[in-house]
């Protein structure tokens, strides 16, 4: 990950852009972001690569056809997009899903279920998100598929993620 100062990254803008450029033509990204902007303090390029990897995996799981449902929201009680609450991103595909016994293993380095996979993609996604104080987990998508849940906790004075003072 790059060193140096972090900047404000608008997750809604990033995920919207990737939905237009980072998936095959027959994959539709349906993004819902109640409340508009959701920003964190971080490094844009590693976050872009991490979310691009999740989109790419979702598209591959659906064999290049279908819809990826993405939501960006704050936890209950948060109002506005850049307030002090946690930000939750969900990325749900409608492919075959991931067996429950593999939900934790998919984030391990060199573990893969793909014939041509290296097993590094989701491990690097996890490391990138953890570096940004986020967590990632996977569950089943209702009706079939995999849903990745990313949670960025509220900013605190003891961590790098601090809300910028308004000017």
DSSP file (Angstrom, degrees, kcal/mol; ACC not computed):
  #  RESIDUE AA STRUCTURE BP1 BP2  ACC     N-H-->O    O-->H-N    N-H-->O    O-->H-N    TCO  KAPPA ALPHA  PHI   PSI    X-CA   Y-CA   Z-CA
    1    1 A X              0   0    0      0, 0.0     2,-0.0     0, 0.0   127,-0.0   0.000 360.0 360.0 360.0 148.1    0.0    0.0    0.0
    2    2 A X        -     0   0    0      1,-0.1     2,-0.2    41,-0.0    41,-0.0  -0.320 360.0-140.4 -68.9 151.8    1.2    3.5   -0.7
    3    3 A X        +     0   0    0      3,-0.0     2,-0.2    -2,-0.0    -1,-0.1  -0.513  56.2  63.6 -98.7 175.9    2.6    5.6    2.1
    4    4 A X  S    S-     0   0    0     -2,-0.2     2,-0.0    39,-0.0    -2,-0.0  -0.474  90.8 -14.2 103.4-176.1    2.0    9.2    2.6
    5    5 A X        -     0   0    0     -2,-0.2     2,-0.2     1,-0.1    37,-0.0  -0.281  60.5-135.5 -67.1 143.7   -1.1   11.3    3.3
    6    6 A X        -     0   0    0    154,-0.1     2,-0.3    37,-0.1    37,-0.2  -0.512  18.1-153.9 -88.4 164.1   -4.5    9.8    2.9
    7    7 A X  E     -A   42   0A   0     35,-2.8    35,-2.9    -2,-0.2     2,-0.4  -0.873  31.0 -82.6-133.0 168.7   -7.3   11.7    1.2
    8    8 A X  E     -A   41   0A   0     -2,-0.3     2,-0.5    33,-0.2    33,-0.2  -0.593  43.6-162.8 -73.7 127.3  -11.1   11.6    1.3
    9    9 A X  E     -A   40   0A   0     31,-3.3    31,-2.0    -2,-0.4     2,-0.9  -0.964  11.9-145.3-116.3 121.7  -12.4    8.8   -0.9
   10   10 A X  E  >  -A   39   0A   0     -2,-0.5     4,-2.4    29,-0.2    29,-0.2  -0.766  10.5-165.7 -86.0 107.1  -16.1    8.9   -1.9
   11   11 A X  H  > S+     0   0    0     27,-2.8     4,-2.8    -2,-0.9     5,-0.2   0.847  85.8  55.0 -65.4 -34.5  -17.1    5.2   -1.9
   12   12 A X  H  > S+     0   0    0     26,-0.5     4,-2.2     2,-0.2    -1,-0.2   0.938 111.1  44.8 -63.7 -46.1  -20.3    5.9   -3.8
   13   13 A X  H  > S+     0   0    0      2,-0.2     4,-2.5     1,-0.2    -2,-0.2   0.923 114.8  48.9 -62.7 -45.0  -18.4    7.7   -6.6
   14   14 A X  H  X S+     0   0    0     -4,-2.4     4,-2.3     1,-0.2    -2,-0.2   0.931 113.9  44.9 -61.2 -47.9  -15.8    4.9   -6.7
   15   15 A X  H  X S+     0   0    0     -4,-2.8     4,-1.6     2,-0.2    -1,-0.2   0.837 112.5  52.1 -69.2 -32.6  -18.3    2.1   -6.8
   16   16 A X  H  X S+     0   0    0     -4,-2.2     4,-1.0    -5,-0.2    -1,-0.2   0.941 110.5  48.0 -65.1 -48.1  -20.4    3.9   -9.5
   17   17 A X  H >X S+     0   0    0     -4,-2.5     4,-1.8     1,-0.2     3,-0.8   0.919 111.6  49.4 -59.2 -45.9  -17.3    4.4  -11.7
   18   18 A X  H 3X S+     0   0    0     -4,-2.3     4,-3.2     1,-0.2    -1,-0.2   0.842 104.9  59.7 -64.3 -31.8  -16.3    0.8  -11.3
   19   19 A X  H 3< S+     0   0    0     -4,-1.6    10,-0.3     1,-0.2    -1,-0.2   0.769 111.0  41.3 -65.7 -25.2  -19.8   -0.3  -12.2
   20   20 A X  H << S+     0   0    0     -4,-1.0    -2,-0.2    -3,-0.8    -1,-0.2   0.771 132.8  19.1 -89.6 -30.2  -19.5    1.5  -15.5
   21   21 A X  H  < S+     0   0    0     -4,-1.8    -3,-0.2    -5,-0.1    -2,-0.2   0.616 114.9  60.7-117.6 -17.2  -15.9    0.4  -16.4
   22   22 A X  S  < S+     0   0    0     -4,-3.2     2,-0.3    -5,-0.3    -3,-0.1   0.263  92.0  64.0-106.4  13.1  -15.0   -2.6  -14.3
   23   23 A X  S    S-     0   0    0     -5,-0.2    33,-0.1    -4,-0.1     6,-0.1  -0.941  87.9 -91.6-133.0 156.2  -17.5   -5.3  -15.4
   24   24 A X    >   -     0   0    0     -2,-0.3     3,-2.0     1,-0.1    -2,-0.1  -0.216  44.9-105.3 -61.0 158.2  -18.3   -7.1  -18.6
   25   25 A X  T 3  S+     0   0    0      1,-0.3    -1,-0.1     3,-0.0    40,-0.1   0.749 118.7  54.0 -58.6 -28.4  -20.9   -5.6  -20.9
   26   26 A X  T 3  S+     0   0    0     38,-0.4    40,-1.8     2,-0.0     2,-0.5   0.301  92.5  87.7 -92.7  10.7  -23.6   -8.1  -20.0
   27   27 A X  E <   -b   66   0B   0     -3,-2.0     2,-0.5    38,-0.2    40,-0.2  -0.942  63.7-158.0-109.4 127.9  -23.2   -7.5  -16.2
   28   28 A X  E     -b   67   0B   0     38,-2.7    40,-3.0    -2,-0.5     2,-0.6  -0.890   5.2-150.2-105.4 132.1  -25.3   -4.7  -14.7
   29   29 A X  E     -b   68   0B   0     -2,-0.5     2,-0.8   -10,-0.3    40,-0.2  -0.910   8.8-164.1-101.4 118.6  -24.2   -3.1  -11.4
   30   30 A X  E     -b   69   0B   0     38,-3.0    40,-2.8    -2,-0.6     2,-0.5  -0.881  12.2-169.0-104.5 104.8  -27.3   -1.9   -9.5
   31   31 A X  E     -b   70   0B   0     -2,-0.8     2,-0.5    38,-0.2    40,-0.2  -0.818  10.4-173.1-102.9 131.0  -26.0    0.6   -6.9
   32   32 A X  E     +b   71   0B   0     38,-2.7    40,-2.4    -2,-0.5     2,-0.3  -0.986   8.4 170.8-120.1 125.4  -28.2    1.9   -4.0
   33   33 A X    >   -     0   0    0     -2,-0.5     3,-1.8    38,-0.2     2,-0.3  -0.724  16.7-159.8-136.1  85.4  -26.7    4.6   -1.8
   34   34 A X  T 3  S+     0   0    0     38,-0.4    40,-0.3    -2,-0.3    -2,-0.0  -0.494  81.4  21.9 -65.9 123.6  -29.3    6.0    0.5
   35   35 A X  T 3  S-     0   0    0     -2,-0.3    -1,-0.3    38,-0.1     2,-0.3   0.453 104.9-116.2  98.9   0.3  -28.1    9.4    1.7
   36   36 A X  S <  S+     0   0    0     -3,-1.8   -24,-0.1    36,-0.1    36,-0.0  -0.512  79.7  43.0  80.1-134.6  -25.7   10.2   -1.1
   37   37 A X        -     0   0    0     -2,-0.3     2,-0.4   -25,-0.1   -27,-0.1  -0.139  52.3-176.0 -58.0 140.5  -21.9   10.6   -0.4
   38   38 A X        -     0   0    0     44,-0.1   -27,-2.8     2,-0.0   -26,-0.5  -0.931  15.7-177.8-135.0 111.3  -20.2    8.1    1.8
   39   39 A X  E     -A   10   0A   0     42,-0.7     2,-0.3    -2,-0.4   -29,-0.2  -0.841  14.4-178.3-118.0 148.9  -16.5    9.0    2.4
   40   40 A X  E     -A    9   0A   0    -31,-2.0   -31,-3.3    -2,-0.3     2,-0.6  -0.919  35.0-110.3-131.2 161.6  -13.6    7.5    4.3
   41   41 A X  E     +A    8   0A   0     -2,-0.3     2,-0.3   -33,-0.2   -33,-0.2  -0.845  69.4 101.4 -91.9 122.1  -10.1    8.7    4.7
   42   42 A X  E    S-A    7   0A   0    -35,-2.9   -35,-2.8    -2,-0.6     2,-0.6  -0.919  74.8 -59.1-171.7-165.7   -7.8    6.4    2.7
   43   43 A X     >  -     0   0    0     -2,-0.3     4,-1.6   -37,-0.2     5,-0.2  -0.925  39.2-153.5-106.1 116.8   -5.7    5.7   -0.3
   44   44 A X  H  > S+     0   0    0     -2,-0.6     4,-2.8     1,-0.2     5,-0.2   0.908  85.2  52.7 -58.4 -51.8   -7.8    5.8   -3.5
   45   45 A X  H  > S+     0   0    0      1,-0.2     4,-2.4     2,-0.2    -1,-0.2   0.900 109.8  45.5 -62.9 -46.7   -5.9    3.4   -5.8
   46   46 A X  H  > S+     0   0    0      1,-0.2     4,-2.3     2,-0.2    -1,-0.2   0.899 114.9  49.8 -63.1 -36.7   -5.6    0.4   -3.4
   47   47 A X  H  X S+     0   0    0     -4,-1.6     4,-2.5     2,-0.2     5,-0.3   0.907 109.7  51.3 -65.3 -40.1   -9.3    0.8   -2.6
   48   48 A X  H  X S+     0   0    0     -4,-2.8     4,-2.4     1,-0.2    -2,-0.2   0.925 111.1  47.8 -61.6 -44.3  -10.2    1.0   -6.3
   49   49 A X  H  X S+     0   0    0     -4,-2.4     4,-2.1     2,-0.2    -1,-0.2   0.899 111.6  50.8 -63.7 -40.4   -8.2   -2.2   -6.9
   50   50 A X  H  X S+     0   0    0     -4,-2.3     4,-1.8     2,-0.2    -2,-0.2   0.945 114.5  41.6 -64.2 -48.6   -9.9   -4.0   -4.0
   51   51 A X  H  X S+     0   0    0     -4,-2.5     4,-2.3     1,-0.2    -1,-0.2   0.852 112.0  55.9 -69.5 -32.7  -13.4   -3.1   -5.1
   52   52 A X  H  X S+     0   0    0     -4,-2.4     4,-2.8    -5,-0.3    -1,-0.2   0.892 106.2  52.0 -63.2 -38.5  -12.5   -3.9   -8.8
   53   53 A X  H  X S+     0   0    0     -4,-2.1     4,-2.7     2,-0.2    -2,-0.2   0.912 109.1  49.2 -63.3 -42.7  -11.4   -7.4   -7.7
   54   54 A X  H  X S+     0   0    0     -4,-1.8     4,-2.1     2,-0.2    -2,-0.2   0.910 113.1  46.9 -63.7 -42.2  -14.8   -7.9   -5.9
   55   55 A X  H  X S+     0   0    0     -4,-2.3     4,-2.7     2,-0.2    -2,-0.2   0.928 112.5  49.8 -63.1 -45.3  -16.7   -6.7   -9.0
   56   56 A X  H  X S+     0   0    0     -4,-2.8     4,-2.6     1,-0.2    -2,-0.2   0.927 111.1  48.9 -61.2 -45.9  -14.6   -8.9  -11.3
   57   57 A X  H  X S+     0   0    0     -4,-2.7     4,-2.5     2,-0.2    -1,-0.2   0.906 111.4  50.1 -60.3 -41.9  -15.1  -12.0   -9.1
   58   58 A X  H  X S+     0   0    0     -4,-2.1     4,-1.4     2,-0.2    -2,-0.2   0.926 111.5  48.1 -63.2 -44.9  -18.9  -11.4   -9.0
   59   59 A X  H  <>S+     0   0    0     -4,-2.7     5,-3.1     1,-0.2     6,-0.4   0.898 112.8  48.2 -62.3 -40.9  -19.0  -11.0  -12.8
   60   60 A X  H ><5S+     0   0    0     -4,-2.6     3,-1.8     1,-0.2    -1,-0.2   0.885 106.6  56.8 -66.4 -38.6  -17.0  -14.2  -13.2
   61   61 A X  H 3<5S+     0   0    0     -4,-2.5    35,-0.6     1,-0.3    -1,-0.2   0.831 109.9  45.7 -61.8 -31.2  -19.2  -16.1  -10.7
   62   62 A X  T ><5S-     0   0    0     -4,-1.4     3,-1.5    33,-0.2    -1,-0.3   0.226 117.1-115.9 -95.5  13.6  -22.2  -15.2  -12.9
   63   63 A X  T < 5S-     0   0    0     -3,-1.8    -3,-0.2     1,-0.3    -2,-0.1   0.825  70.5 -56.7  54.2  36.9  -20.3  -16.2  -16.1
   64   64 A X  T 3 <S+     0   0    0     -5,-3.1     2,-0.4     1,-0.2   -38,-0.4   0.584 119.5  93.1  79.0  11.1  -20.4  -12.6  -17.4
   65   65 A X    <   +     0   0    0     -3,-1.5     2,-0.3    -6,-0.4   -38,-0.2  -0.999  61.5  34.0-137.7 139.7  -24.2  -12.2  -17.3
   66   66 A X  E    S-b   27   0B   0    -40,-1.8   -38,-2.7    -2,-0.4     2,-0.4  -0.786  80.0 -53.1 123.4-163.2  -26.6  -10.9  -14.7
   67   67 A X  E     -b   28   0B   0     -2,-0.3     2,-0.5   -40,-0.2    27,-0.3  -0.933  26.1-152.8-124.5 142.0  -26.7   -8.2  -12.0
   68   68 A X  E     -b   29   0B   0    -40,-3.0   -38,-3.0    -2,-0.4     2,-0.6  -0.965  18.7-148.6-107.4 123.4  -24.5   -7.3   -9.1
   69   69 A X  E     -bC  30  92B   0     23,-2.5    23,-2.8    -2,-0.5     2,-0.4  -0.847  18.8-177.1 -98.0 119.6  -26.4   -5.5   -6.4
   70   70 A X  E     -bC  31  91B   0    -40,-2.8   -38,-2.7    -2,-0.6     2,-0.4  -0.949   5.3-175.2-119.3 132.7  -24.3   -3.0   -4.4
   71   71 A X  E     -bC  32  90B   0     19,-2.1    19,-2.3    -2,-0.4     2,-0.4  -0.978   8.2-169.1-126.0 144.6  -25.5   -1.0   -1.4
   72   72 A X  E     + C   0  89B   0    -40,-2.4   -38,-0.4    -2,-0.4     2,-0.3  -0.988  29.2 142.8-129.4 120.5  -23.6    1.7    0.4
   73   73 A X  E     - C   0  88B   0     15,-2.5    15,-3.8    -2,-0.4     2,-0.2  -0.963  45.4-113.7-151.8 163.7  -25.2    2.8    3.7
   74   74 A X  E     - C   0  87B   0     -2,-0.3    13,-0.2   -40,-0.3     3,-0.1  -0.645  46.6 -94.2 -94.0 161.5  -24.5    3.9    7.2
   75   75 A X    >   -     0   0    0     11,-1.2     3,-2.2    -2,-0.2    -1,-0.1  -0.261  63.5 -64.0 -69.9 164.9  -25.5    1.9   10.2
   76   76 A X  T 3  S+     0   0    0      1,-0.3    -1,-0.2    -3,-0.1     3,-0.1  -0.165 124.3  27.5 -51.4 135.4  -28.8    2.5   11.9
   77   77 A X  T 3  S+     0   0    0      1,-0.3     2,-0.3    -3,-0.1    -1,-0.3   0.213  89.1 121.7  97.3 -15.4  -29.0    5.9   13.4
   78   78 A X    <   -     0   0    0     -3,-2.2     2,-0.4     8,-0.1    -1,-0.3  -0.642  41.2-167.9 -83.3 137.5  -26.6    7.6   11.1
   79   79 A X        +     0   0    0     -2,-0.3     4,-0.2    -3,-0.1     6,-0.2  -0.960  53.8  15.6-120.7 145.1  -27.8   10.6    9.1
   80   80 A X  S    S-     0   0    0     -2,-0.4     3,-0.1     1,-0.1   -44,-0.1  -0.026  85.9 -94.5  78.9 168.2  -26.0   12.1    6.3
   81   81 A X  S    S+     0   0    0    -46,-0.3   -42,-0.7     1,-0.2    -1,-0.1   0.689 113.8  39.0 -97.5 -19.3  -23.1   10.5    4.4
   82   82 A X  S    S+     0   0    0    -44,-0.2    -1,-0.2    -3,-0.1    -2,-0.1   0.153  86.4 118.0-120.4  20.2  -20.0   11.8    6.1
   83   83 A X  S    S-     0   0    0     -4,-0.2    -3,-0.1    -3,-0.1    -5,-0.1   0.202  83.5 -79.5 -71.6-160.7  -21.1   11.8    9.7
   84   84 A X  S    S+     0   0    0     -5,-0.1    -1,-0.1    70,-0.1     2,-0.1   0.380  92.3 103.3 -89.1   4.3  -19.6    9.8   12.5
   85   85 A X  S    S-     0   0    0     -6,-0.2    70,-0.3    69,-0.1     2,-0.1  -0.285  77.2 -88.8 -86.9 170.8  -21.2    6.4   11.8
   86   86 A X        -     0   0    0     68,-0.1   -11,-1.2    -2,-0.1     2,-0.5  -0.349  34.2-135.0 -70.6 155.6  -19.9    3.3   10.2
   87   87 A X  E     -CD  74 152B   0     65,-2.7    65,-3.2   -13,-0.2     2,-0.5  -0.968  17.2-163.2-115.2 130.8  -20.2    2.8    6.5
   88   88 A X  E     -CD  73 151B   0    -15,-3.8   -15,-2.5    -2,-0.5     2,-0.5  -0.960   5.0-172.1-118.2 127.3  -21.4   -0.6    5.2
   89   89 A X  E     -CD  72 150B   0     61,-3.0    61,-3.3    -2,-0.5     2,-0.4  -0.973   2.9-170.1-116.6 129.3  -20.9   -1.8    1.6
   90   90 A X  E     -CD  71 149B   0    -19,-2.3   -19,-2.1    -2,-0.5     2,-0.5  -0.974   6.3-170.3-119.6 138.6  -22.5   -4.9    0.3
   91   91 A X  E     -CD  70 148B   0     57,-2.4    57,-2.7    -2,-0.4     2,-0.5  -0.956  12.9-175.8-127.4 109.2  -21.7   -6.5   -3.0
   92   92 A X  E     -CD  69 147B   0    -23,-2.8   -23,-2.5    -2,-0.5    55,-0.2  -0.917   5.4-172.2-115.0 126.2  -24.1   -9.3   -3.9
   93   93 A X        -     0   0    0     53,-2.7   -25,-0.1    -2,-0.5    48,-0.1  -0.639  23.2-138.2-105.1 171.6  -23.9  -11.6   -7.0
   94   94 A X        +     0   0    0    -27,-0.3    51,-0.2    -2,-0.2   -26,-0.1  -0.240  63.5 113.4-124.1  42.2  -26.4  -14.1   -8.2
   95   95 A X  S    S-     0   0    0     51,-0.1   -33,-0.2   -29,-0.0    46,-0.1   0.063  90.1 -63.7 -91.9-153.9  -24.0  -16.9   -9.2
   96   96 A X  S    S-     0   0    0    -35,-0.6    49,-0.3     1,-0.2   -34,-0.1   0.655  74.2-138.3 -74.0 -15.1  -23.6  -20.3   -7.6
   97   97 A X        -     0   0    0     47,-0.2     2,-0.4    49,-0.1    49,-0.2  -0.234  19.4 -77.6  85.3-179.5  -22.4  -18.9   -4.3
   98   98 A X        -     0   0    0     47,-0.4     5,-0.1    41,-0.1    -1,-0.0  -0.990  47.6-108.1-123.2 125.7  -19.7  -20.1   -1.9
   99   99 A X    >   -     0   0    0     -2,-0.4     3,-2.4     1,-0.1     4,-0.4  -0.242  29.3-120.1 -54.3 140.4  -20.2  -23.2    0.3
  100  100 A X  G >  S+     0   0    0      1,-0.3     3,-1.3     2,-0.2     4,-0.3   0.825 111.3  61.0 -53.6 -36.7  -20.6  -22.1    3.9
  101  101 A X  G 3  S+     0   0    0      1,-0.3    -1,-0.3     2,-0.1     4,-0.3   0.652 106.1  48.1 -69.2 -12.0  -17.6  -24.2    5.0
  102  102 A X  G <> S+     0   0    0     -3,-2.4     4,-1.9     1,-0.1    -1,-0.3   0.442  79.0 102.0-104.0  -1.7  -15.4  -22.1    2.7
  103  103 A X  T <4 S+     0   0    0     -3,-1.3     4,-0.2    -4,-0.4    -2,-0.1   0.856  91.6  34.7 -54.5 -40.5  -16.6  -18.6    3.8
  104  104 A X  T >4 S+     0   0    0     -4,-0.3     3,-1.3     1,-0.2    -1,-0.2   0.863 113.7  58.6 -80.4 -36.5  -13.6  -17.9    6.0
  105  105 A X  G >4 S+     0   0    0     -4,-0.3     3,-2.4     1,-0.3     6,-0.2   0.778  86.8  74.8 -67.2 -27.3  -11.0  -19.8    3.8
  106  106 A X  G 3< S+     0   0    0     -4,-1.9    -1,-0.3     1,-0.3    16,-0.2   0.714  94.8  53.8 -62.4 -16.9  -11.7  -17.6    0.7
  107  107 A X  G <  S+     0   0    0     -3,-1.3    -1,-0.3    -4,-0.2     2,-0.2   0.445  86.3 104.7 -94.5  -0.7   -9.7  -14.8    2.3
  108  108 A X  S X  S-     0   0    0     -3,-2.4     3,-1.6    -4,-0.1    15,-0.2  -0.585  83.6-100.8 -80.3 140.2   -6.6  -17.0    3.0
  109  109 A X  T 3  S+     0   0    0     -2,-0.2    11,-0.2     1,-0.2    10,-0.1  -0.357 103.9   9.8 -59.3 139.0   -3.6  -16.5    0.8
  110  110 A X  T 3  S+     0   0    0      9,-1.4     2,-0.5     1,-0.2    -1,-0.2   0.442  93.8 125.6  71.0   4.9   -3.3  -19.1   -2.0
  111  111 A X    <   +     0   0    0     -3,-1.6     2,-0.3     8,-0.8    -1,-0.2  -0.825  32.7 158.9 -91.0 128.8   -6.7  -20.6   -1.4
  112  112 A X        -     0   0    0     -2,-0.5    -6,-0.0     5,-0.1    -3,-0.0  -0.995  41.9-163.6-147.1 152.2   -8.8  -20.7   -4.5
  113  113 A X  S    S+     0   0    0     -2,-0.3     2,-0.3    -7,-0.1    -1,-0.1   0.342  70.9  97.6-108.5  -0.1  -11.8  -22.6   -5.9
  114  114 A X  S >  S-     0   0    0      1,-0.1     3,-1.0     2,-0.0    -2,-0.0  -0.703  73.4-137.2 -93.5 141.2  -11.0  -21.4   -9.5
  115  115 A X  T 3  S+     0   0    0     -2,-0.3    -1,-0.1     1,-0.2    -3,-0.0   0.841 108.6  30.9 -61.6 -33.6   -9.1  -23.7  -11.9
  116  116 A X  T 3  S+     0   0    0     -3,-0.0    -1,-0.2     0, 0.0     2,-0.2   0.151  96.8 118.1-112.2  18.3   -7.0  -20.7  -13.0
  117  117 A X    <   -     0   0    0     -3,-1.0    -5,-0.1     1,-0.1     0, 0.0  -0.511  52.3-153.8 -88.8 155.1   -6.9  -18.7   -9.8
  118  118 A X        -     0   0    0     -2,-0.2    -1,-0.1    -7,-0.1    -6,-0.1   0.644  35.0-126.7 -95.4 -19.0   -3.9  -17.8   -7.7
  119  119 A X  S    S+     0   0    0     -9,-0.1    -9,-1.4   -10,-0.1    -8,-0.8   0.634  86.4  99.3  80.4  13.5   -5.7  -17.5   -4.4
  120  120 A X     >  +     0   0    0    -11,-0.2     4,-2.7   -10,-0.2     5,-0.3   0.693  56.6  78.5-103.3 -22.2   -4.3  -14.0   -3.9
  121  121 A X  H  > S+     0   0    0      1,-0.2     4,-2.1     2,-0.2     5,-0.1   0.945 101.5  34.2 -56.1 -59.6   -7.2  -11.8   -5.0
  122  122 A X  H  > S+     0   0    0    -16,-0.2     4,-2.5     1,-0.2    -1,-0.2   0.799 115.6  58.0 -71.1 -27.0   -9.5  -11.9   -1.9
  123  123 A X  H  > S+     0   0    0    -15,-0.2     4,-2.2    -4,-0.2    -1,-0.2   0.927 110.0  44.3 -64.7 -43.4   -6.5  -12.1    0.4
  124  124 A X  H  X S+     0   0    0     -4,-2.7     4,-2.6     2,-0.2    -2,-0.2   0.868 111.1  54.1 -68.9 -36.0   -5.2   -8.8   -1.0
  125  125 A X  H  X S+     0   0    0     -4,-2.1     4,-2.7    -5,-0.3     5,-0.2   0.948 109.9  48.0 -59.4 -48.0   -8.7   -7.4   -0.8
  126  126 A X  H  X S+     0   0    0     -4,-2.5     4,-2.7     1,-0.2    -2,-0.2   0.925 112.7  47.5 -59.8 -46.3   -8.9   -8.3    2.9
  127  127 A X  H  X S+     0   0    0     -4,-2.2     4,-2.2     2,-0.2    -1,-0.2   0.919 112.4  49.7 -62.7 -43.8   -5.5   -6.8    3.7
  128  128 A X  H  X S+     0   0    0     -4,-2.6     4,-1.0     1,-0.2    -2,-0.2   0.935 113.6  45.2 -60.4 -46.8   -6.3   -3.6    1.8
  129  129 A X  H  <>S+     0   0    0     -4,-2.7     5,-3.5     1,-0.2     3,-0.4   0.894 111.8  51.8 -66.8 -39.3   -9.6   -3.2    3.7
  130  130 A X  H ><5S+     0   0    0     -4,-2.7     3,-1.9     3,-0.2    -1,-0.2   0.870 104.5  56.9 -64.5 -35.5   -8.0   -4.0    7.0
  131  131 A X  H 3<5S+     0   0    0     -4,-2.2    -1,-0.2     1,-0.3    -2,-0.2   0.796 107.5  49.0 -63.5 -27.2   -5.4   -1.4    6.4
  132  132 A X  T 3<5S-     0   0    0     -4,-1.0    -1,-0.3    -3,-0.4    -2,-0.2   0.091 126.5-105.3 -96.5  21.3   -8.3    1.1    6.0
  133  133 A X  T < 5S+     0   0    0     -3,-1.9    20,-0.8     1,-0.2    -3,-0.2   0.581  80.7 131.7  66.5  13.2   -9.8   -0.2    9.3
  134  134 A X  E   < -E  152   0B   0     -5,-3.5     2,-0.3    -6,-0.2    -1,-0.2  -0.457  45.4-147.9 -91.5 166.3  -12.4   -2.2    7.4
  135  135 A X  E     -E  151   0B   0     16,-1.7    16,-1.9    -2,-0.1     2,-0.4  -0.914   7.5-158.5-125.9 157.1  -13.6   -5.7    7.7
  136  136 A X  E     +E  150   0B   0     -2,-0.3     2,-0.3    14,-0.2    14,-0.2  -1.000  15.4 164.0-137.7 140.4  -14.9   -8.1    5.1
  137  137 A X  E     -E  149   0B   0     12,-1.7    12,-2.7    -2,-0.4     2,-0.4  -0.929  24.4-133.4-144.0 168.0  -17.0  -11.2    5.3
  138  138 A X  E     +E  148   0B   0     -2,-0.3     2,-0.2    10,-0.2    10,-0.2  -0.984  24.3 166.2-130.3 140.1  -19.1  -13.3    3.0
  139  139 A X  E     -E  147   0B   0      8,-2.6     8,-2.7    -2,-0.4     2,-0.3  -0.759  43.2 -78.5-134.0-178.4  -22.6  -14.7    3.3
  140  140 A X  E     -E  146   0B   0     -2,-0.2     2,-0.5     6,-0.2     6,-0.3  -0.654  37.4-127.3 -86.0 142.9  -25.1  -16.2    1.0
  141  141 A X    >   -     0   0    0      4,-1.8     3,-2.7    -2,-0.3     2,-0.0  -0.776  36.5-105.6 -82.7 129.1  -27.2  -14.1   -1.3
  142  142 A X  T 3  S+     0   0    0     -2,-0.5    -1,-0.1     1,-0.3     4,-0.0  -0.356 110.5  22.3 -54.8 129.4  -30.9  -14.9   -0.9
  143  143 A X  T 3  S-     0   0    0      2,-0.1    -1,-0.3    -2,-0.0     2,-0.1   0.360 138.2 -47.9  91.3  -5.6  -32.0  -16.9   -3.9
  144  144 A X  S <  S+     0   0    0     -3,-2.7     2,-0.2     1,-0.2   -47,-0.2   0.045  93.7  70.1 116.4 137.6  -28.4  -17.9   -4.7
  145  145 A X  S    S-     0   0    0    -49,-0.3    -4,-1.8   -51,-0.2   -47,-0.4  -0.716  72.4 -69.3 123.1-173.4  -25.0  -16.3   -4.9
  146  146 A X  E     - E   0 140B   0     -6,-0.3   -53,-2.7    -2,-0.2     2,-0.5  -0.955  31.3-159.9-122.5 139.4  -22.4  -14.7   -2.6
  147  147 A X  E     -DE  92 139B   0     -8,-2.7    -8,-2.6    -2,-0.4     2,-0.5  -0.980   6.6-156.2-120.2 121.5  -22.7  -11.4   -0.8
  148  148 A X  E     -DE  91 138B   0    -57,-2.7   -57,-2.4    -2,-0.5     2,-0.5  -0.843   8.2-158.9 -95.9 130.7  -19.6   -9.7    0.5
  149  149 A X  E     -DE  90 137B   0    -12,-2.7   -12,-1.7    -2,-0.5     2,-0.5  -0.950   7.7-172.7-115.4 119.3  -20.1   -7.3    3.4
  150  150 A X  E     -DE  89 136B   0    -61,-3.3   -61,-3.0    -2,-0.5     2,-0.5  -0.943   2.7-168.7-113.2 129.9  -17.5   -4.6    4.0
  151  151 A X  E     -DE  88 135B   0    -16,-1.9   -16,-1.7    -2,-0.5     2,-0.6  -0.977   9.8-168.3-124.3 123.4  -17.7   -2.5    7.2
  152  152 A X  E     -DE  87 134B   0    -65,-3.2   -65,-2.7    -2,-0.5   -18,-0.2  -0.953  27.8-134.0-103.8 117.9  -15.7    0.7    7.8
  153  153 A X        -     0   0    0    -20,-0.8     3,-0.1    -2,-0.6   -68,-0.1  -0.150  33.4 -78.7 -69.5 166.1  -16.1    1.6   11.5
  154  154 A X        -     0   0    0      1,-0.1   -69,-0.1   -68,-0.1   -68,-0.1  -0.294  57.1 -98.4 -59.8 148.3  -16.8    5.2   12.6
  155  155 A X        -     0   0    0    -70,-0.3     2,-0.3    -3,-0.1     7,-0.2  -0.400  44.0-168.5 -66.8 146.5  -13.8    7.4   12.6
  156  156 A X    >   -     0   0    0      5,-0.7     3,-1.2    -3,-0.1    -1,-0.0  -0.907  34.8-114.6-132.3 163.3  -12.1    7.9   16.0
  157  157 A X  T 3  S+     0   0    0     -2,-0.3     5,-0.1     1,-0.2    -2,-0.0   0.658 113.4  57.4 -71.6 -14.1   -9.5   10.2   17.3
  158  158 A X  T 3  S+     0   0    0      3,-0.1     2,-0.2     0, 0.0    -1,-0.2   0.408 102.5  61.1 -98.0   3.0   -7.0    7.3   17.8
  159  159 A X  S <  S-     0   0    0     -3,-1.2    -4,-0.0     2,-0.2   -26,-0.0  -0.765  89.5-107.4-125.0 170.9   -7.1    6.1   14.2
  160  160 A X  S    S+     0   0    0     -2,-0.2     2,-1.2     1,-0.1  -154,-0.1   0.787  96.7  86.4 -67.3 -28.2   -6.1    7.4   10.8
  161  161 A X        +     0   0    0     -7,-0.1    -5,-0.7  -121,-0.0     2,-0.4  -0.618  57.2 155.6 -80.8  99.4   -9.8    7.8    9.7
  162  162 A X        -     0   0    0     -2,-1.2     2,-0.3    -7,-0.2    -5,-0.1  -0.972  47.0-113.0-124.7 141.3  -10.8   11.2   11.0
  163  163 A X        -     0   0    0     -2,-0.4     2,-0.2     1,-0.1     3,-0.1  -0.538  37.3-120.3 -69.6 131.1  -13.5   13.4    9.6
  164  164 A X        -     0   0    0     -2,-0.3     2,-0.1     1,-0.1    -1,-0.1  -0.471  28.9-107.9 -70.0 140.8  -12.0   16.4    8.1
  165  165 A X        -     0   0    0     -2,-0.2     2,-0.2     1,-0.1    -1,-0.1  -0.470  39.3-109.9 -66.2 141.6  -13.2   19.7    9.6
  166  166 A X              0   0    0      1,-0.1    -1,-0.1    -2,-0.1    -3,-0.0  -0.488 360.0 360.0 -74.1 143.1  -15.5   21.5    7.3
  167  167 A X              0   0    0     -2,-0.2    -1,-0.1    -3,-0.0    -2,-0.0   0.439 360.0 360.0-101.0 360.0  -14.0   24.7    5.8
